[in-house]
Amino acid sequence: MPKFRFHKLAAIIVLIGFAAWMATGQFSSVGSAVADGKPKAGEVEQSKADAGKPQTGEQGTAKPGTAEAEQPKAVLRTVAVVTPPRRTYARAIRISGLTEADKRAVLATRVAGVIDKLPVKQGQHVKTGDLVLMLAAEEKLSAVGNAKQLVVQRQAELAAAQRLMKTGNLPKLQLDTARSNLTLAQSQLEAAQAELDRNEVKAPFDGVIDRVPVELGSSVMQGGEVATILKLDPVIARGEVSERDLGYLKIGDEANVSLVSGQIVKGTVRYISRDASSATRTFRVEVAIPNGDGSVPAGMTAEIALSAQPTDAVMLPRSVVTLGDKGDLGIRAVDKDDKVAFFPIDLVDDTPTGLVLGGIPADARIIVAGQELVKEGEVVKPVEADQATIQKLLGEATTGTQ
């Protein structure tokens, strides 16, 4: 048979064999399980050989054979705690404000006229009732003089009528007429005097003349401004306190007032408003400052420092403050069962060395390190923080405020 035909016959035989193998469906790789779930002969023997051996994991360790096998215990998280000393602390409430006069009055004329007397100057101190200004009133002075003369005349007529009445030479009716005439004359004198007094402007209280916008001889209209008088003893420092701080103040509390000029004066709270501002929800507070020498002017910017009622508090670094599950500002502490508890705080004061906090139980062990890694109800391993850690935290708080 020629060589060419032998190759064709070999190719046909290989093709037929390959097709027969494909028809059997045996596509699994070598070493895989056989069809129908039956292991091969070698695998059966291996299984019997390993039946008496303990099963092992990947690392060569024996797997637990029962559900009651001991499970590994969870590792408790370690936190640093401290029981800080407590002390009585008076909260400092600082508010911005300004100074103003205790009393302020804009003096005006009650009638129109020409200024005849102006005995005061700007900056002059006056007493209650001192003459500030007088308008020219020659005709009014004359009317007062005529009214006085008429009163004298009516008094003489009444005296004569009374003498005649006693002797029986005058009817009682004429005596009554003389009395009426005297009363009318006195009324006319009072009216003339009142009209003259309207030409005068007098100081309503002790104070200092701050402004005189008119000059001697000038004409003024009725109701025109002629002077401004201020009472600066005491001078008032006025500010607005928040509704959160209102409950800590009372009338009579002492206050330190720092002026923009650098001067520091002391005063006393004399008024606390009970009606909040609708725009800012703050309450007006007035502090009276003795100012006999007039050294504190009105209208100067001031910072008012008030001391609230003393309260029981502790001082802690700012880093211990955190947020609770409900978003409240507070601290985390450890109870007697080593469980984490959260306590809302009352910020009493913010000092350069740390925060002064109220509302913390006396026996609370406060977490100063690791408070952000635990949650309420979790059991932890508390470790007392050493003094170096506390000083470091306080040092960081101080550095943060500089």
URGIGI-V930210 format. One record per pair of residues at least 6 apart in sequence whose ideal C-beta (glycine too) atoms are under 7 Angstrom apart, sorted by the first residue. I is the first residue (numbers start at 1). J is the second residue. If there is no record, write none. Layout:
i: (I,I)
j: (J,J)
This chain:
i: (33,34,39,54,55,56,56,57,76,76,76,77,77,77,77,77,78,78,79,79,79,79,79,79,79,80,80,80,80,80,80,80,81,81,81,81,81,81,81,81,81,82,82,82,82,82,83,84,84,84,84,86,86,86,87,88,88,89,89,89,89,89,89,90,90,90,91,91,91,91,91,92,92,92,93,93,93,93,93,94,94,95,95,95,95,96,96,97,97,97,97,97,98,98,98,98,98,99,99,99,99,99,99,99,99,99,100,100,100,100,101,101,101,101,101,102,102,102,102,102,103,103,103,104,105,105,106,106,107,107,107,107,107,108,108,108,108,109,109,109,109,109,109,109,110,110,111,111,111,111,112,112,112,113,113,113,113,113,114,114,114,114,115,115,115,115,115,115,115,116,116,116,117,117,117,118,118,119,120,120,120,120,120,121,121,122,122,122,122,123,123,124,124,125,126,126,126,126,127,127,128,128,128,128,129,129,130,130,131,131,132,132,132,132,133,133,133,134,134,135,137,137,140,140,140,140,141,143,144,144,144,147,147,147,148,150,150,151,151,151,154,154,154,155,157,157,158,158,158,161,161,161,161,162,164,165,165,201,203,205,206,207,207,207,208,208,208,209,209,210,210,210,211,211,212,213,214,214,220,230,232,232,232,233,233,234,234,234,234,235,235,235,235,236,236,236,237,237,237,237,237,237,238,238,239,239,240,240,240,240,240,241,241,241,241,242,243,243,243,246,248,248,249,249,249,249,249,251,251,251,252,252,253,253,253,254,254,254,255,255,255,255,255,255,255,256,256,256,257,257,257,257,257,257,258,258,258,259,259,260,260,261,265,265,267,267,267,268,268,269,269,270,270,270,271,272,272,273,273,276,276,287,289,311,311,312,313,313,313,313,314,314,315,315,315,315,316,316,316,316,317,317,317,317,317,318,318,318,318,319,319,319,320,320,320,320,321,321,321,322,322,322,322,322,323,324,324,325,328,329,329,330,330,330,330,331,331,331,331,332,332,332,332,332,333,333,333,333,333,333,334,334,334,334,334,335,338,338,338,339,339,339,340,340,340,340,340,340,341,342,343,343,343,343,344,345,345,345,345,346,346,346,347,347,348,348,348,349,352,352,353,353,353,354,354,365,368,368,368,369,369,374)
j: (39,40,47,62,63,62,63,63,379,380,381,370,373,374,380,381,381,383,367,369,370,371,374,380,382,367,368,369,370,383,385,389,334,365,366,367,368,382,383,384,385,366,368,384,385,390,365,314,315,316,366,312,314,362,313,310,312,310,311,313,348,349,356,307,308,310,248,308,311,348,349,305,307,349,241,245,248,306,308,303,305,239,240,241,304,239,303,237,238,239,302,304,238,299,300,301,302,235,236,237,296,297,298,299,300,302,236,238,298,299,230,231,232,235,298,231,232,234,235,236,205,207,231,230,204,229,225,228,132,201,226,227,229,223,224,225,226,135,201,220,222,223,224,226,198,222,135,198,199,222,220,221,222,135,136,137,199,220,135,136,217,219,133,135,214,216,217,218,220,134,135,136,131,133,134,133,216,131,126,132,209,212,227,209,212,209,210,211,212,208,209,208,209,208,203,207,209,229,203,206,203,204,205,206,202,203,202,203,200,202,201,202,203,227,201,226,227,199,200,199,196,199,192,195,196,199,196,192,192,193,196,188,189,192,189,185,188,185,186,189,181,182,185,182,178,181,178,179,182,170,174,175,178,175,170,172,175,226,229,231,231,229,230,231,230,232,294,227,229,228,229,230,227,228,227,225,220,226,226,298,291,294,298,291,292,288,289,290,291,289,291,296,298,286,287,288,257,267,287,289,302,304,284,286,285,304,277,280,282,283,284,249,282,283,285,282,276,281,283,283,308,309,269,272,285,306,308,269,270,272,268,269,269,306,307,266,268,307,267,268,269,287,304,305,306,264,266,305,265,267,287,289,302,304,264,302,303,300,302,300,301,300,289,296,287,288,289,287,288,285,287,286,287,288,286,283,285,283,284,282,283,304,296,348,358,358,348,356,357,358,357,360,353,354,355,356,354,355,357,366,354,393,394,396,397,354,355,397,400,393,396,397,331,366,368,371,329,331,355,330,331,332,371,372,329,330,342,376,344,344,345,342,343,344,345,343,345,360,366,340,342,367,371,374,341,343,364,365,366,367,340,365,367,380,382,341,379,380,382,377,378,379,374,375,376,377,378,380,376,376,359,360,361,364,359,357,358,359,360,357,358,359,355,357,356,357,358,356,398,401,394,397,398,394,397,382,385,390,393,385,389,380)
